[in-house]
């Protein structure tokens, strides 16, 4: 092991021993990033080393390696010394990547509440340079950055007994990092296109891009069994064919007992006459048209053509991103039943306690990335070994596909249906409850069944 790595190990060990964590941040104020990134509000501690009883549980060391994209805070730097940024102990750094900053805000909020509930989680926070695919660890208190290759960074993590690495965001970067690991789990928290083949230490925590097609295929088979005169029409776009989403749908349909001979597949493009296409179907049969593409314009054309049919006998099955788009006319959406799959929970808005906690913690109303950061932390805590279990977080579900020798891919999605009865969730899923200072992390299961 080189001299540079040995120096880093000594500095990290000293920092973890004295502060409970090692990072590019200072204690409490986190002035190296931005004071708005993490504030202490209403008595909430911003030091993740604090627990109810620090000796109750053995410390668990995690590394968070995400693309903060640090830039020098020039407001506090003399232009004459600007070139000495790596050695000047007065220099502060700001995270210019808003998504990473917000994700970390939610993540750190969850860590602090978990520690207050009895956990003992310590963090090493690292800036991942996405362009160079390198990892920047900062010496505390000298504020000297050490830039490491993926192999060097993984070696440091193994030497100081890191339990898991959360990040990086890029799929290829996490794949490369995990290849160097023999025992540390690497969790990609956001990418939906992670290749886990022959990479057993890699976990793709965000639902794969095939997740919606899998859920829609299984549900379509069930609905066909409930109404054997109904017809399922697959509308195949260039994108859905390229991503093999139609094949995924068909396989899932068959896996649930459906006969693929029953499926009607039609290729569509910008030149398609959708009114003519819709008019081909028998008017007295229920037809569900399945669009496995998040192209809102195509969805609008299909919905517009539905005006030729009886709305009671016509259904659109598609991706949640199409339904949530403001570009779709509400009349077209509300005219007929719609079934859609989405990868994030809709009921997270009911978690008022978590919302208020994140708002107090950060000083502003949390957005999507704060929620995902919080969700990722509570899942990572729930995952006590290298093998992830099914879990229901506040924002996402975690259901895994795994083949021996490969990593794990999250394939969860949630189905909803809109009709004359309103919007209804087709899946029964567990609820999530925020732990408090007197409780351990609680997940209350309403049902074990997941369609």
C-alpha positions in Angstrom: 0.0 0.0 0.0 1.4 3.4 -1.0 2.5 6.2 1.3 -0.5 8.4 0.3 -2.9 5.6 1.3 -1.2 5.1 4.6 -1.4 8.8 5.4 -5.1 8.8 4.6 -5.7 5.8 6.8 -3.9 7.4 9.7 -5.9 10.7 9.3 -9.2 8.9 8.9 -8.7 6.7 11.9 -7.8 9.8 14.0 -10.8 11.7 12.7 -13.3 8.9 13.3 -11.9 8.3 16.8 -12.2 11.9 17.8 -15.3 13.1 15.9 -17.3 9.9 15.2 -17.1 10.6 11.5 -14.7 11.8 8.8 -15.8 13.9 5.9 -15.4 16.9 3.7 -17.5 18.7 6.3 -16.7 20.3 9.6 -18.6 19.5 12.8 -22.0 21.0 13.2 -21.9 23.9 10.7 -20.6 22.0 7.7 -18.9 25.2 6.4 -16.9 23.3 3.8 -20.1 22.7 1.8 -22.7 25.3 2.6 -24.4 26.2 5.8 -27.8 25.8 4.0 -26.9 22.2 3.4 -27.4 21.2 7.0 -28.7 23.3 9.8 -29.5 22.6 13.5 -33.2 23.5 13.9 -35.4 23.3 17.0 -32.9 21.2 19.0 -32.2 18.7 16.2 -28.6 17.6 16.4 -26.5 17.9 13.2 -23.8 15.6 14.6 -24.5 12.1 13.4 -22.1 10.7 16.0 -24.6 11.4 18.8 -26.8 8.6 20.1 -28.9 7.9 23.1 -26.1 5.6 24.5 -23.1 5.5 22.2 -21.9 2.3 23.8 -25.1 0.3 23.3 -24.3 -0.7 19.7 -21.0 -1.3 17.9 -20.3 1.6 15.5 -21.2 1.0 11.9 -19.1 2.9 9.4 -20.6 3.9 6.1 -19.1 5.9 3.2 -21.3 8.3 1.3 -19.6 8.9 -2.1 -21.8 11.2 -4.2 -21.0 14.1 -6.7 -21.1 17.2 -4.6 -19.1 19.0 -7.3 -17.2 21.1 -4.8 -16.1 24.6 -5.8 -14.1 27.1 -3.8 -16.2 29.7 -1.8 -14.5 32.8 -3.4 -16.4 35.1 -1.1 -14.0 34.2 1.7 -10.8 33.8 -0.3 -8.2 36.4 -1.1 -7.4 36.4 -4.8 -3.7 36.4 -4.0 -4.0 33.0 -2.2 -6.6 31.4 -4.4 -4.0 29.1 -6.0 -3.3 27.6 -2.6 -6.7 26.1 -2.1 -5.5 22.6 -1.3 -3.3 23.8 1.5 -4.9 26.9 3.0 -6.8 25.8 6.1 -9.1 28.9 5.9 -10.6 27.8 2.6 -14.3 26.7 2.5 -15.9 24.7 -0.2 -19.5 24.8 -1.6 -21.4 21.9 -3.1 -22.5 23.1 -6.6 -24.5 20.0 -7.3 -28.0 20.8 -5.9 -29.3 17.2 -6.4 -26.4 15.7 -4.4 -26.7 18.4 -1.6 -30.4 17.8 -1.2 -30.0 14.0 -1.3 -27.3 14.3 1.5 -29.5 16.6 3.5 -32.3 13.9 3.6 -29.7 11.2 4.2 -28.0 12.9 7.1 -31.4 13.7 8.6 -32.3 10.0 8.7 -28.9 9.1 10.1 -29.3 11.5 13.0 -32.8 10.3 13.9 -31.6 6.7 13.6 -28.7 7.4 15.9 -31.0 9.2 18.3 -33.1 6.0 18.3 -30.2 3.9 19.4 -28.2 3.2 16.3 -24.5 4.0 16.1 -23.8 4.9 12.5 -20.6 6.9 11.5 -20.2 8.5 8.2 -17.2 9.1 5.8 -18.5 11.7 3.3 -16.6 11.7 -0.1 -16.9 13.9 -3.2 -17.1 11.8 -6.3 -15.7 13.4 -9.4 -17.9 12.1 -12.2 -15.8 13.3 -15.0 -12.6 11.7 -13.8 -14.3 8.9 -11.8 -12.1 9.7 -8.8 -12.9 10.1 -5.1 -11.9 13.1 -3.0 -11.3 12.5 0.7 -10.4 15.5 2.8 -8.0 15.5 5.7 -9.5 17.0 8.8 -8.4 19.6 10.1 -5.9 20.5 7.4 -8.5 20.5 4.7 -6.1 18.8 2.3 -7.9 16.8 -0.5 -6.6 13.3 -1.5 -7.9 12.2 -4.9 -8.2 8.5 -5.2 -8.9 6.0 -8.0 -11.8 3.6 -7.5 -9.4 0.8 -6.5 -7.5 3.1 -4.0 -10.8 4.4 -2.5 -12.1 0.8 -2.1 -8.8 -0.2 -0.5 -9.1 2.6 2.0 -12.7 1.6 2.8 -11.7 -2.0 3.4 -8.7 -1.0 5.5 -10.9 0.9 8.0 -13.8 -1.6 7.9 -16.4 0.3 6.1 -19.7 -1.6 6.2 -21.3 -0.2 3.0 -20.8 2.5 0.4 -23.7 4.6 -0.7 -23.0 6.0 -4.1 -21.8 6.9 -6.6 -24.8 8.1 -8.6 -23.6 7.1 -12.0 -24.3 3.5 -13.0 -20.9 2.8 -14.6 -19.0 4.4 -11.7 -20.8 2.1 -9.2 -20.2 -0.9 -11.4 -16.5 -0.2 -11.6 -16.2 0.5 -7.8 -18.1 -2.7 -6.9 -15.8 -4.8 -9.1 -12.9 -4.1 -6.7 -14.9 -5.1 -3.6 -14.8 -8.5 -2.1 -16.9 -7.8 1.0 -18.2 -4.2 1.1 -21.6 -3.6 -0.4 -21.8 -0.8 -3.0 -25.3 0.7 -3.2 -26.2 2.8 -6.2 -29.1 5.0 -4.8 -30.5 6.7 -8.0 -29.6 5.1 -11.3 -32.2 2.9 -13.0 -29.8 1.4 -15.5 -27.3 -0.4 -13.3 -25.8 -3.6 -14.7 -25.2 -6.0 -11.8 -24.2 -9.0 -13.8 -21.1 -10.8 -12.4 -20.9 -8.0 -9.7 -22.1 -9.6 -6.5 -21.3 -6.7 -4.2 -23.4 -4.2 -6.2 -27.0 -3.2 -5.3 -29.2 -1.2 -7.6 -31.5 0.5 -5.1 -33.6 2.5 -7.6 -36.2 0.5 -9.4 -35.0 -0.8 -12.8 -36.4 0.7 -16.0 -38.2 -2.6 -16.5 -40.0 -2.5 -13.2 -43.2 -0.8 -14.5 -43.5 -3.3 -17.5 -43.1 -6.2 -15.1 -46.0 -5.0 -12.9 -48.2 -4.1 -15.8 -47.7 -7.5 -17.5 -48.6 -9.4 -14.3 -51.7 -7.3 -13.7 -52.8 -7.6 -17.3 -52.7 -11.4 -17.0 -54.9 -11.2 -13.9 -57.4 -8.9 -15.5 -57.6 -11.2 -18.5 -58.4 -14.1 -16.3 -61.1 -12.1 -14.6 -62.6 -11.2 -18.0 -61.7 -13.8 -20.6 -63.4 -11.8 -23.4 -61.2 -8.8 -22.9 -58.3 -7.9 -25.3 -54.8 -6.7 -24.5 -53.2 -4.6 -27.2 -49.4 -3.8 -26.9 -48.5 -0.5 -28.6 -44.9 -0.9 -29.5 -42.7 2.2 -30.0 -39.2 2.3 -31.2 -38.1 3.1 -27.6 -40.0 0.3 -25.9 -38.6 -2.2 -28.5 -35.1 -1.0 -28.0 -35.4 -1.3 -24.2 -37.1 -4.7 -24.7 -40.0 -3.5 -22.5 -42.5 -5.4 -24.6 -40.5 -8.6 -24.1 -40.5 -8.0 -20.3 -44.3 -7.3 -20.3 -44.9 -10.5 -22.3 -42.7 -12.6 -20.1 -44.4 -11.3 -16.9 -47.8 -11.8 -18.5 -46.9 -15.5 -19.2 -45.4 -15.9 -15.7 -48.7 -15.0 -14.2 -50.5 -17.7 -16.2 -51.5 -15.6 -19.2 -51.3 -17.1 -22.7 -49.2 -14.8 -24.9 -51.2 -15.9 -27.9 -53.9 -13.7 -26.5 -51.8 -10.6 -26.8 -52.1 -8.3 -29.8 -48.9 -6.4 -30.7 -49.0 -3.3 -32.9 -46.0 -1.2 -34.0 -46.6 2.6 -33.7 -44.6 5.6 -34.8 -45.0 9.3 -35.6 -46.7 8.3 -38.8 -49.4 6.2 -37.2 -53.0 7.1 -37.7 -54.3 6.4 -34.2 -57.9 6.8 -35.0 -57.6 4.2 -37.6 -55.7 2.0 -35.2 -58.3 2.3 -32.5 -61.2 1.7 -34.9 -59.9 -1.8 -35.7 -60.9 -3.2 -32.3 -64.3 -4.7 -31.8 -66.6 -2.1 -30.2 -68.4 -4.5 -27.9 -65.2 -5.9 -26.2 -63.2 -4.4 -23.4 -59.8 -3.5 -24.8 -56.8 -2.4 -22.7 -54.2 -0.6 -24.7 -50.7 -0.9 -23.2 -48.2 1.9 -23.9 -44.8 1.1 -22.4 -43.3 4.5 -23.3 -43.1 7.7 -21.4 -43.6 9.8 -24.5 -46.4 12.2 -23.5 -47.2 13.2 -27.1 -47.8 9.6 -28.0 -50.0 9.1 -24.9 -52.0 12.2 -25.9 -52.5 10.9 -29.4 -53.7 7.5 -28.1 -56.1 9.2 -25.6 -57.5 11.5 -28.3 -58.3 8.5 -30.6 -60.1 6.8 -27.7 -63.0 9.3 -28.3 -64.1 6.9 -31.1 -64.8 4.2 -28.5 -67.1 3.6 -25.6 -65.0 4.8 -22.6 -66.4 2.0 -20.4 -64.8 -0.6 -22.8 -61.5 1.3 -23.3 -58.5 1.4 -20.9 -55.1 2.9 -21.2 -52.3 1.1 -19.3 -49.0 3.1 -19.1 -46.2 4.6 -17.1 -46.8 6.9 -14.2 -44.7 9.7 -15.7 -47.3 10.0 -18.5 -50.1 10.5 -16.0 -48.2 13.0 -13.9 -47.3 15.2 -16.9 -49.0 18.6 -17.1 -48.9 18.4 -20.9 -51.9 16.0 -21.0 -55.4 17.4 -21.3 -57.4 16.5 -18.1 -60.5 15.7 -20.2 -58.6 13.1 -22.1 -57.3 11.6 -18.9 -60.6 11.5 -17.1 -62.7 10.1 -19.9 -61.9 6.4 -19.5 -60.2 4.1 -17.0 -56.5 4.3 -16.7 -54.0 1.9 -15.1 -50.5 3.0 -14.5 -47.3 1.9 -12.7 -44.9 4.2 -10.9 -41.7 3.5 -9.0 -42.3 5.9 -6.1 -45.0 5.8 -3.4 -47.8 8.3 -3.6 -48.8 8.0 0.0 -45.5 9.6 1.3 -47.4 12.9 1.4 -49.4 11.4 4.3 -46.1 11.1 6.4 -46.6 14.5 8.0 -44.1 13.6 10.8 -41.3 12.9 8.3 -42.2 16.0 6.3 -42.1 18.3 9.3 -38.9 16.6 10.6 -37.1 17.2 7.2 -38.4 20.7 7.1 -37.1 21.6 10.6 -33.9 19.8 9.9 -33.0 21.6 6.6 -34.9 24.8 7.1 -37.1 24.5 4.0 -39.8 22.2 2.6 -38.2 19.0 1.4 -38.3 18.1 -2.3 -37.9 14.8 -4.1 -34.2 14.4 -3.4 -34.4 15.0 0.3 -37.0 12.3 0.5 -34.9 9.9 -1.5 -31.9 10.6 0.7 -33.9 9.9 3.8 -35.4 6.8 2.2 -32.0 5.5 1.2 -30.6 5.9 4.8 -33.4 4.0 6.5 -33.2 1.2 3.9 -29.4 1.0 4.3 -29.9 0.8 8.1 -32.5 -2.0 7.7 -30.1 -3.9 5.5 -27.8 -5.3 8.2 -26.0 -7.8 6.0 -24.7 -7.9 2.4 -28.0 -9.4 1.3 -30.8 -6.9 0.9 -34.3 -7.8 2.2 -37.7 -6.7 0.9 -38.4 -3.4 2.6 -41.0 -0.5 2.5 -39.4 2.9 2.8 -41.1 6.2 3.1 -40.7 7.0 -0.6 -39.8 3.6 -2.3 -40.3 -0.1 -2.1 -37.5 -2.6 -2.3 -38.2 -6.0 -4.0 -35.2 -7.8 -5.4 -34.2 -9.7 -8.4 -31.0 -11.8 -8.0 -29.1 -14.5 -9.7 -26.2 -16.3 -8.2 -22.9 -14.5 -9.0 -24.7 -11.2 -9.7 -25.7 -8.2 -7.7 -29.2 -7.2 -6.7 -31.7 -5.2 -8.7 -34.8 -3.5 -7.3 -37.8 -4.4 -9.4 -40.6 -2.8 -7.4 -43.3 -0.6 -8.8 -46.8 0.3 -7.6 -49.9 0.0 -9.6 -52.8 2.5 -9.6 -56.2 2.6 -11.3 -58.4 5.5 -12.1 -62.1 4.9 -13.0 -65.5 6.1 -12.0 -64.7 5.2 -8.4 -61.7 7.5 -8.3 -58.0 6.6 -7.9 -57.2 3.4 -6.2 -54.0 1.6 -5.4 -54.0 -2.0 -6.8 -51.2 -3.1 -4.5 -51.4 -3.6 -0.7 -48.1 -2.3 0.6 -46.7 -1.7 4.1 -46.8 1.7 5.7 -43.7 3.5 7.1 -43.4 5.2 10.5 -40.7 7.6 11.6 -38.8 6.4 14.6 -38.6 8.7 17.6 -36.1 9.0 20.4 -37.8 6.4 22.5 -38.5 3.8 19.7 -36.4 1.7 17.4 -37.1 2.0 13.7 -40.6 0.7 13.1 -42.1 -0.7 9.9 -45.7 -1.6 10.4 -46.9 -4.2 8.0 -50.6 -4.0 7.0 -50.2 -7.0 4.7 -47.4 -9.2 3.5 -49.0 -9.5 0.1 -47.5 -7.7 -2.8 -49.2 -8.1 -6.2 
